């Protein structure tokens, strides 16, 4: 099977390779990056995350892909699509997610990658809508969701302490294909 690959002006979103994992975890399994994602992972949790991400690609043909910066081929993190499987959440819906290392924050990489992933979700994978999950405290994440044209869906929020044990709640944003097309100037 050919490697899945999306190119943007500065990034490549692609299937994972064995050599991607050490720099991915070194850059993203840090207190700052993992603050709203359940905290720093031990080796067993890293191994489980890798298995899940590779499994999504095998099962669904999409995953949270490796994000590679074109300029130096550095692995900045991940961004992509999976089927929502968070306990209590909108199970089976297309879910977009991203996680970038701290030195890549504030440079527009997450938005560039997320826009490419959403376009793939709607145009390549036929998603009717895409959801994104975060917590109230993660303003950077829900801020990007808003900039992507996603709407807050409080009716889909659910109790789950995986990301934020203090609030015990995950909040949901969503965008439909028609909303994405209108936002992207493609019509409806």
Backbone as a ProteinNet text record, in pm:
[ID]
protein_1_A
[PRIMARY]
XXXXXXXXXXXXXXXXXXXXXXXXXXXXXXXXXXXXXXXXXXXXXXXXXXXXXXXXXXXXXXXXXXXXXXXXXXXXXXXXXXXXXXXXXXXXXXXXXXXXXXXXXXXXXXXXXXXXXXXXXXXXXXXXXXXXXXXXXXXXXXXXXXXXXXXXXXXXXXXXXXXXXXXXXXXXXXXXXXXXXXXXXXXX
[TERTIARY]
83.9	0	89.1	55.3	133.8	119.2	224.7	222.2	121.3	39.8	-50.5	32.8	7.9	90.5	8.9	13.7	-46	64.6	78.4	177.7	108.1	161.9	118.4	241.3	230.1	349.4	471.4	450.6	565.3	575.2	473	463.7	430.4	460.8	413.5	342.6	218.8	145.3	150.8	197.6	219.4	209	205.5	207.9	334.6	324.3	436.5	540.4	666.4	779.2	843.5	910.9	972.2	1062.2	1137.1	1231.9	1164.5	1034.7	962.1	934.4	920	869.8	961.8	1091.9	1177	1172.5	1187.2	1179.3	1037.9	936	798.9	780.1	814.3	794.1	889.2	1011.4	1105.6	1051.7	987.9	939.3	802	718.4	579.3	540.5	617.5	582.6	651.5	612.1	670.7	558.5	591.5	486.2	404	466.7	392.3	298	347	264.5	153.2	183.4	87.1	-2.7	9.8	-67.7	-216.3	-276.4	-420.3	-449.7	-351.7	-368.2	-343.4	-363.5	-351.5	-217.2	-123.1	7.9	111.2	235.8	347.8	326.1	353.2	332.5	457.8	437.5	549.1	569.2	667.2	698.6	580.6	509.1	393.6	287.8	264.3	165.7	213.4	343.9	397.5	377.3	407.8	390.7	244.3	152.9	10.4	-34.2	17.2	-17.1	29.9	150.5	203.1	114.2	81.3	-4.1	-138.8	-197.8	-327.6	-317.3	-218.3	-204.5	-178.4	-92.5	-67.5	-190.9	-264	-385.7	-495.7	-510.6	-612.1	-586	-459.5	-425.2	-460.8	-428.3	-459.9	-609.9	-683.2	-826.3	-909.6	-874.7	-960.1	-896.8	-766.1	-698.2	-656	-680.2	-637.7	-604.9	-526.5	-481.2	-439.2	-387.7	-318.9	-178.8	-157.5	-35	84.2	203	326.5	327.9	368.3	384	533.2	577.8	719.1	734	827.7	856.4	944.5	903.2	976.7	1118	1135.2	1263.5	1378.3	1351.1	1459.2	1420	1299.8	1247.6	1228.3	1222.4	1201.2	1057.2	1038.5	904.8	858	753.6	700.5	592.6	531.8	423.8	331.2	201.4	103.7	-15.5	-89.3	-216.7	-287.7	-416.8	-489.8	-627.1	-674.1	-810.8	-813.4	-903.6	-933.6	-1083.6	-1132.3	-1272.2	-1276.2	-1364.2	-1373.4	-1401.7	-1317.6	-1333.7	-1321.7	-1333.6	-1322.1	-1448.4	-1432.1	-1547.4	-1639.3	-1766.2	-1866.4	-1883.2	-1791	-1791.7	-1876.7	-1871.5	-1947.2	-1879.5	-1895.5	-1824.6	-1847	-1737.3	-1743.5	-1736.9	-1756.2	-1745.8	-1600.7	-1579.8	-1445.5	-1399.5	-1282.4	-1226	-1090.9	-1073.4	-943.8	-867.3	-737.4	-654.3	-515.8	-447	-311.1	-235.1	-105.1	-14.3	121.8	166.8	295.4	390.2	516.7	616.5	616.9	658.7	645.8	719	835	907.3	842.5	735.6	660.3	532.5	503.7	382.7	393.7	279	272.6	327.6	347.2	401.3	304.2	182.2	81.4	89.9	179.6	192.8	67.9	11.9	-106.2	-223.1	-243.4	-353.9	-330.5	-208.6	-176.4	-200.6	-155.8	-174.9	-322.5	-392	-533.2	-619.1	-592	-668.9	-648.8	-525.9	-498.8	-569.7	-566.5	-632.2	-783.4	-841.1	-985.9	-1024.4	-946.6	-973.8	-970.2	-870.7	-863.7	-984.4	-1024.6	-1140	-1265.6	-1290	-1410.8	-1397.8	-1285.6	-1273.2	-1223.2	-1136.6	-1079.1	-1153	-1189.3	-1249.6	-1401.7	-1461.2	-1606.5	-1672.6	-1603.9	-1663.5	-1783.4	-1897.1	-2010.8	-1990.3	-1916.4	-1879	-1756	-1686.9	-1566.6	-1578.4	-1543.8	-1544.7	-1401.6	-1386.7	-1259.6	-1289.2	-1201.8	-1221.1	-1111.2	-1148.1	-1050.3	-1113	-1050.8	-1105.8	-1112.5	-1197	-1214.1	-1081.8	-992.4	-867.3	-771.3	-790.4	-697.8	-741	-724.9	-769	-698.2	-571.7	-500.8	-567.4	-610.2	-672.4	-810.7	-896.5	-1030	-1024.4	-923.1	-905.4	-877.7	-793.3	-767.7	-893.7	-968.6	-1093.3	-1184.4	-1194.2	-1276.3	-1220.9	-1087.2	-1026.5	-1046	-1062.7	-1089.9	-1235.9	-1317.1	-1458	-1545.4	-1489.8	-1567.7	-1654.1	-1767.2	-1860.4	-1862	-1877.4	-1889.5	-2018	-2009	-2124.3	-2141.1	-2189.1	-2206.9	-2297.9	-2388.9	-2478.5	-2403.7	-2280.2	-2200.3	-2092.9	-2078.5	-1981	-2010.4	-1907	-1927.7	-1830.4	-1873.1	-1790.5	-1680.6	-1556.4	-1440.9	-1320.5	-1246.3	-1133.2	-998.1	-998.7	-872.3	-779.9	-833.5	-751.2	-730.3	-834.1	-829.6	-902.2	-828.3	-894	-963.1	-923.2	-986.3	-1128.6	-1144.6	-1279.1	-1358.4	-1290.3	-1359.4	-1451.9	-1427.5	-1519.1	-1440.6	-1490.1	-1435	-1538.3	-1490.9	-1580.5	-1558.2	-1662.3	-1662.8	-1690.7	-1616.3	-1639.7	-1667.3	-1737.3	-1773.8	-1787.4	-1770.1	-1793.7	-1848.5	-1947.7	-2005.6	-1934.1	-1955.4	-1897.4	-1947.1	-2075.9	-2130.3	-2066	-2047.4	-1981.4	-1837.2	-1766.7	-1627.7	-1621.2	-1710.1	-1712	-1739.3	-1835.8	-1867.3	-1749.4	-1686.1	-1571.5	-1453.5	-1437.9	-1324.7	-1351.7	-1472.2	-1505.7	-1540	-1580.7	-1615.1	-1763.8	-1841.3	-1987.4	-2046.2	-2173.1	-2236.9	-2283.4
-117.2	0	124.5	220.9	344.4	425.7	496.6	581.7	694.3	719.3	833.8	958.3	1060.7	1180.4	1300.5	1406.9	1535.5	1639.5	1723.8	1830.9	1965.6	2050.7	2189.3	2274	2404.9	2483.9	2452.5	2425.5	2404.6	2266.7	2183.3	2057.7	1940.1	1822.3	1696.8	1621.4	1581.8	1492.8	1357.1	1255.9	1126.4	1013.5	892.7	773.5	772.9	705.1	693.2	596.2	626	536.6	505.3	394.1	353.7	459.6	528.3	628.7	757.5	772.6	893.1	893.9	775.2	768	828.9	800.7	862.5	1016.1	1082.9	1229.2	1279.7	1205.2	1245.8	1247.8	1138.6	1133.9	1228.2	1242.4	1335.6	1478	1514.9	1651.4	1677.7	1573.2	1597.5	1536.8	1446.1	1386.5	1465.4	1592.3	1685.8	1743.8	1797.5	1854.6	1962.9	2051.1	2158.8	2104.3	2015.2	1961.2	1873.4	1794.7	1697	1753	1881	1940.4	1908.2	1923.6	1901	1767.4	1677.3	1547.8	1432.5	1457.2	1350.7	1340.1	1427.5	1426.1	1343.9	1359	1289.8	1138.8	1070.9	926.3	849.5	733.6	643	558.3	469	389.7	305.3	246.9	164	247.9	369.8	457.4	501.8	529.5	562.7	446	325.1	206.4	189.8	214.7	205.1	310.3	433	539.9	504	453.2	413.7	305.5	204	95.8	148.7	239.5	295.5	374	461.6	543.7	457.8	359	270.1	184.8	146.2	67.4	144.1	273.9	354.3	356	371.3	374.2	241.1	131.5	-0.8	-22.5	15.3	-13.2	81.8	211	311.3	379.9	361.9	429.4	571.2	612.6	745.2	736.9	832.9	835.8	978.4	999.6	1124.4	1105.3	1159.7	1136.9	1210.8	1162	1232.8	1365.4	1472	1603.5	1631.4	1641	1664.2	1804.2	1880.2	2013.1	1994.2	2052.5	2036.2	2093.4	2206.3	2276.5	2190.3	2108.9	2029.3	1883.8	1844.7	1708.6	1669.5	1768.5	1742.1	1697.9	1604.5	1562.6	1663.1	1737.2	1839.5	1785.3	1672.5	1617.2	1535.6	1544.8	1477.6	1566.8	1533	1595	1502.6	1486.7	1401.6	1366.8	1252	1207.8	1065.9	1042.5	907.3	899.4	782	767.5	788.1	875.2	906.1	778.6	754.8	636.6	671.9	799.4	845.5	806.8	737.7	692.9	809.5	795.8	898.6	995.5	994	1090.6	1047.4	1125.3	1093.9	980.6	859.9	742.9	722.6	697.4	668.8	789.8	910.4	1031	1053.5	1117.3	1159.3	1263.3	1240.1	1331.3	1381.3	1512.5	1570.5	1594	1576.8	1602.2	1645.7	1713.9	1759.1	1763.8	1746.5	1759	1796	1916.3	1962.1	1992	1972.7	2002.7	2152.9	2188.1	2325.6	2427.8	2393.6	2491.1	2514	2441.3	2461.9	2542.6	2575.9	2651.1	2794.7	2854.6	2995.9	3032	2934.2	2960.8	2924.1	2887.9	2853.7	2711	2629.9	2492.4	2409.6	2425.1	2345.8	2378.8	2505.5	2542.8	2491.1	2505.5	2458.3	2307.8	2233.4	2088.6	2052.5	2121	2089.8	2120.4	2229.5	2260.1	2152.3	2104.2	1996.3	1868	1836.2	1715	1723.6	1841.2	1856.1	1843.3	1902.9	1889.4	1742.1	1667.9	1524.3	1451.4	1488.7	1424.5	1438.6	1558.3	1582.5	1533.6	1559.7	1531.4	1390.8	1336.8	1205.2	1093.8	1119	1014.4	1026.4	1131.5	1144.4	1171	1239.5	1270.4	1363	1333.2	1425.3	1544.3	1519.1	1623.3	1574.7	1667.9	1635.7	1700.6	1625.3	1678	1694.9	1775.5	1792.8	1796.7	1735.9	1725.2	1800.1	1866.9	1932.5	1952.8	2037.1	2072.9	2225.1	2276.2	2421.9	2494.4	2436.4	2503.1	2515.9	2438.3	2438.3	2540.9	2667.6	2776.5	2775.8	2736.1	2731.6	2632.4	2519.8	2417	2460.3	2504.1	2543.8	2673.9	2754.9	2873	2835.2	2733.7	2685.3	2623.8	2551.3	2493.2	2603.1	2712.3	2825.4	2885.5	2903.7	2960.4	2869.3	2741	2646.3	2648.5	2728.4	2737	2638.8	2570.9	2475.2	2549.1	2490.5	2548.4	2465.9	2535.5	2471	2390.7	2265.5	2176.6	2128.2	2216	2181.4	2060	2038.8	1923.3	1790.8	1795.7	1675	1658.5	1758.1	1748.1	1624	1570.8	1448.5	1439.3	1363.3	1340.2	1240.9	1281.7	1196.2	1270.1	1205.3	1270.4	1238.4	1179.3	1140.2	1258.6	1372.8	1488.5	1582.3	1600.6	1695.8	1635.7	1572.4	1508.8	1606.2	1734	1832	1862.8	1895.4	1926.4	1799.3	1692.2	1566.9	1575.6	1672.5	1698.3	1722.4	1669.5	1696.5	1776.3	1882.1	1964.6	1933.9	1958.6	1917.9	2037.4	2042.2	2134.8	2050.9	2108.8	2033.1	2125.7	2068.3	2138.4	2037.4	2080.3	1993.5	2015.3	1925.6	1939.7	2068.9	2098.5	2220.6	2345.2	2346.5	2460.4	2474	2362.1	2364.9	2416.1	2364.6	2408.9	2558.1	2608.4	2751.1	2832.8	2786.8	2857.2	2856.8	2747	2730.4	2787.6	2846.5	2907	2805.9	2685.2	2582.6	2576.6	2659.1	2652.8	2540.1	2511.3	2410.8	2290.8
0	0	0	-83.3	-92.7	35.4	67.8	186.2	166.2	269.4	265.1	289.5	207.9	215.1	170.7	251.9	217	230.3	130.8	138.6	148.3	232.7	245.3	210.8	212	179.2	265.5	396.6	484.6	544.8	526	599.7	509.7	561.3	503.4	614.7	590.4	680.2	613.7	686.7	622.5	723.7	666.6	751.6	836	948.2	1041.1	988.9	1019.6	993.6	1128.6	1137.4	1264.1	1324	1239.2	1288.4	1336.5	1312.8	1356.6	1506	1563.9	1701.1	1805.9	1804.7	1908	1907	1790.9	1796.1	1828.1	1787.1	1820.5	1971.4	2038.5	2183.3	2256.2	2208.4	2272.8	2268.3	2158.8	2143.9	2200.8	2208.8	2249.6	2383.3	2435.2	2564.6	2675.8	2684.5	2780.8	2867.1	2983.5	3068.2	2997.8	2921.8	2855.3	2749.1	2664.3	2555.7	2611.6	2712	2763.2	2873.9	2902.1	3011.9	3003.3	2886.2	2869.6	2801.5	2802.4	2736.2	2832	2958.9	3057.1	3125.5	3091.3	3156.8	3081.2	3123.2	3058.9	3068.1	2957.2	2948.5	2989.2	3050.8	3075.3	2948.2	2950	2830.7	2785	2877.3	2840.4	2769.9	2816.8	2753.1	2614.8	2600.7	2468.4	2371.9	2418.3	2333.3	2293	2387.2	2357.3	2257.6	2271.7	2177.3	2037.3	2028.1	1896.2	1835.3	1913	1863	1815	1891.5	1852.3	1721.3	1711.5	1591.5	1468.2	1479.8	1366.7	1335.7	1438.9	1420.3	1349.8	1381.3	1312.5	1162.6	1123.8	981.3	915.3	981.5	924.8	914.1	1018.5	1023.6	937.7	939.9	875.5	754.8	736.3	625.8	659	781.9	828.1	976.2	1021.2	1159.1	1192.1	1309.3	1339.3	1279.9	1158.5	1083	1143.4	1110.7	1145.5	1069.8	1138.2	1074.7	1063.8	940.6	910	850.7	901.7	846.4	722.4	610.7	485.3	493.1	560.1	560.4	612.5	714.5	773.2	800.2	757.3	773.7	919.8	1008.1	1150.9	1175.2	1267.6	1309.8	1414.7	1380.4	1470.5	1562.8	1526	1605.9	1519.7	1550	1464.8	1440.2	1334.2	1302.9	1205.9	1226.3	1133.7	1183.2	1137	1159.7	1213	1304.4	1348.5	1371.8	1401.3	1441.4	1592.3	1636.5	1779.1	1858	1957.2	2041.9	2190	2222.2	2360.3	2436.9	2547.6	2625.5	2657.4	2620.9	2644.9	2530.1	2434.3	2324.4	2206.3	2098.8	1977.2	1899.4	1949.2	1898.4	1749	1678.3	1535.1	1445.1	1500.3	1418.2	1377.8	1263.9	1226.4	1327.7	1385.4	1484.2	1435.4	1437.2	1404.6	1533.8	1527.5	1644.3	1601.6	1691.2	1665	1796	1785.2	1900.2	1842.4	1870.1	1819.5	1933.9	1908	2010.1	2037.7	2155.8	2205.2	2118	2063.3	1981.7	1845	1814.1	1690.1	1713.1	1839.2	1869.9	1819.9	1789.7	1756.7	1619.4	1532	1399.2	1287.4	1324.3	1224.4	1172.1	1227.9	1180.1	1210.2	1329.9	1366.6	1274.8	1247.7	1158.9	1016.9	967.5	832.5	820.9	920.1	919.4	934.8	1025.1	1049.6	927.1	858.6	737.2	632.1	618	522	563.1	692	740.6	723	749.1	732.1	584.9	497.4	354.9	314.7	361.7	332.9	389.6	511.6	572.9	488.8	441.5	362.9	219.6	155.8	13.2	-17.9	63.9	35.8	109.9	236.4	318.1	330.7	275.8	273.2	406.4	496.6	626.8	609	671.8	667.5	761.2	867.4	962.8	1037.9	1101.7	1177.7	1314.5	1418.3	1554.4	1604	1706.9	1776.9	1925.9	2004.9	2149.1	2221.8	2329.9	2415.8	2553.1	2633.3	2764.1	2772.8	2860.8	2874.7	2896.4	2973.9	3005.3	2889.1	2783.3	2670.7	2566.2	2601.6	2514.2	2379.4	2374.4	2246	2151.7	2203.9	2121	2073	2164.9	2117.9	2039.3	2060.2	1976.6	1832.7	1812.8	1677.1	1617.9	1696.9	1647.2	1593.3	1665	1618.8	1489.6	1483.6	1362.5	1242.3	1265.5	1158	1114.1	1181	1146.8	1221.9	1319.1	1396.7	1498.3	1530.2	1626.6	1753.7	1863.7	1995	1999	2040.6	2049.1	2192	2278.6	2419.9	2436.8	2341	2348.5	2334	2284.9	2269.1	2376.8	2466.6	2575.6	2658.6	2722.1	2799	2916	3014.9	3133.1	3097.9	3121.4	3097.5	3153.8	3241.6	3308.6	3244.1	3124.3	3060.5	3032.9	2991.1	2955.3	3072.9	3151.5	3262.6	3382.7	3472.5	3586.2	3680	3677.4	3765.4	3718.6	3590.4	3539.6	3514.2	3473.3	3445	3325.2	3237.2	3126.6	2997.9	2887.8	2755.1	2677.6	2611	2530.6	2382.7	2304.1	2163.8	2073.2	1964	1854.1	1730.1	1632	1513.6	1392.2	1274.9	1149.3	1049.4	970.8	868.4	736.1	644.8	510.3	445.8	458.3	398	458.7	589.9	654.4	606.5	593.9	547.3	403	318.2	179.2	168.6	246.7	244.1	293.4	398.8	455.3	359.1	286.4	195.3	56.4	37.9	-90.5	-198.8	-157.4	-254.9	-284.1	-216.2	-234.5	-154	-171.7	-89	-157.9
[MASK]
++++++++++++++++++++++++++++++++++++++++++++++++++++++++++++++++++++++++++++++++++++++++++++++++++++++++++++++++++++++++++++++++++++++++++++++++++++++++++++++++++++++++++++++++++++++++++++

